[in-house]
Amino acid sequence: MTTSHSIPIWRTYLSSPVRRQTHLEVANLLKSGRMVDGPLTERLEQTVQSAFDRHAVAVSSGMDAIELLFEAAEVRGRDVLIPANCFPSIPALADQLGARPRPVPVDPVHLAMAEHVPELAADALRPIVVWVHHAGMVAPYARRTITTLRASGHTVIEDCAYVLSGDHPADGPGTWGDMALFSYAPTKPLSGNGGAVALLRDAADAEQVSTRRSHSGQEHRWLGGDRFHRGRAITEFDAAVAYWQWHHRADTRGALHRLAATYTGLFGSSNCLALPIGRTAQDTWGRFTVDLATAAIARQARERMAKNGIATSVMFDLPWSGYSALSRAQPVENDLLELLQRTVCIPYHPTMRIPDVHRVAEFVTDALIQGGPQ
Ligand SMILES: Cc1ncc(COP(=O)(O)O)c(C=O)c1O
């Protein structure tokens, strides 16, 4: 049995134009010694701001973006509605900031919050809804539901950590809620060393997020009762990488589009329902997730792929409310557990070769068509 994976799920890839352009800027940066709060951060913010037509604040990570957005939304004492299939750090952060995280059921096709979330929000205490576009999948009802939530006076934060934006993002995901975030961590579709950007509709909130990134020079805020634990500014190095990855994102999208078309073509030609009816590949996807019908089939198929050097993962082993640190929230439903365990991420990265897509698809198809891997 081999344990090293020759086909990873994701590989951080900086194309040669991205490397070349970043390289020149980093050389200048090292000479200037200005590591944060410089022209590269400002350029990234201005570019993202004009692309989305929202205020943009570059920060040190996706989690720091969420923290700053929670702080701007004055999260303490509020209910925070979070999809049950979410990264547990988000409910843990809400809890730490004095809010009450509440799990929301998810739709098995798009793995997004269920469409009836406005009904759940109706009896919540001044709710903040964290709408996660899971794996970069954008549910067909996402925009409509987010608009309904906002129209009822609820705050919506769109988590676009895995969303790969198109050429004209101003009407797309990230612009529907009150606030949003995109991450540039190494596992995300525009991968770098790290960093993120927060988008906001409200200028005063954006100003607050911007000024609260730094933990130095804040004496006047300390005097006013505020507190700062650490700096949350993006480094100039990360801002340079993120900018060039953003600038060349059409290349990343083109490469991923070819992989997705090959996967879907192969699944379609063997009548394999790895993508459940209604889950159509989108250029926004940062992960390719298939539904392997049952947790048992998924387990077997993953073991077999691992033996053949193909990495897979489930996004989450448990709903976040299943972890002891967060279990105050609510009991875990069995059908959700089964959904998580049969939902498998398969390799999908810009440098993946088409013959490797065929190899992976064969394992998936065998698992589903022939009643399990041979
Ligand atoms: C849905 C989601 N939101 C936010 C984050 C946090 O992003 P970062 O790694 O940049 O802190 C992650 C991290 O994987 C994530 O999966």
The ligand as an SDF file (V2000), in Angstrom:
LIG
                    3D

 16 16  0  0  0  0  0  0  0  0999 V2000
  -15.6250   27.9110    4.2020 C   0  0  0  0  0  0  0  0  0  0  0  0
  -14.3810   28.5210    4.7560 C   0  0  0  0  0  0  0  0  0  0  0  0
  -14.4030   29.7920    5.1770 N   0  0  0  0  0  0  0  0  0  0  0  0
  -13.3100   30.3860    5.6700 C   0  0  0  0  0  0  0  0  0  0  0  0
  -12.1120   29.7100    5.7650 C   0  0  0  0  0  0  0  0  0  0  0  0
  -10.9150   30.4060    6.3540 C   0  0  0  0  0  0  0  0  0  0  0  0
  -10.0040   30.8320    5.3990 O   0  0  0  0  0  0  0  0  0  0  0  0
   -8.4630   31.0060    5.7820 P   0  0  0  0  0  0  0  0  0  0  0  0
   -7.8260   29.6550    5.6350 O   0  0  0  0  0  0  0  0  0  0  0  0
   -7.9400   31.9990    4.7860 O   0  0  0  0  0  0  0  0  0  0  0  0
   -8.4070   31.5230    7.1720 O   0  0  0  0  0  0  0  0  0  0  0  0
  -12.0390   28.3850    5.3520 C   0  0  0  0  0  0  0  0  0  0  0  0
  -10.7760   27.6410    5.4440 C   0  0  0  0  0  0  0  0  0  0  0  0
  -10.5850   26.6000    4.8720 O   0  0  0  0  0  0  0  0  0  0  0  0
  -13.2040   27.7670    4.8310 C   0  0  0  0  0  0  0  0  0  0  0  0
  -13.2100   26.4860    4.4460 O   0  0  0  0  0  0  0  0  0  0  0  0
  1  2  1  0
  2  3  1  0
  2 15  2  0
  3  4  2  0
  4  5  1  0
  5  6  1  0
  5 12  2  0
  6  7  1  0
  7  8  1  0
  8  9  2  0
  8 10  1  0
  8 11  1  0
 12 13  1  0
 12 15  1  0
 13 14  2  0
 15 16  1  0
M  END
$$$$
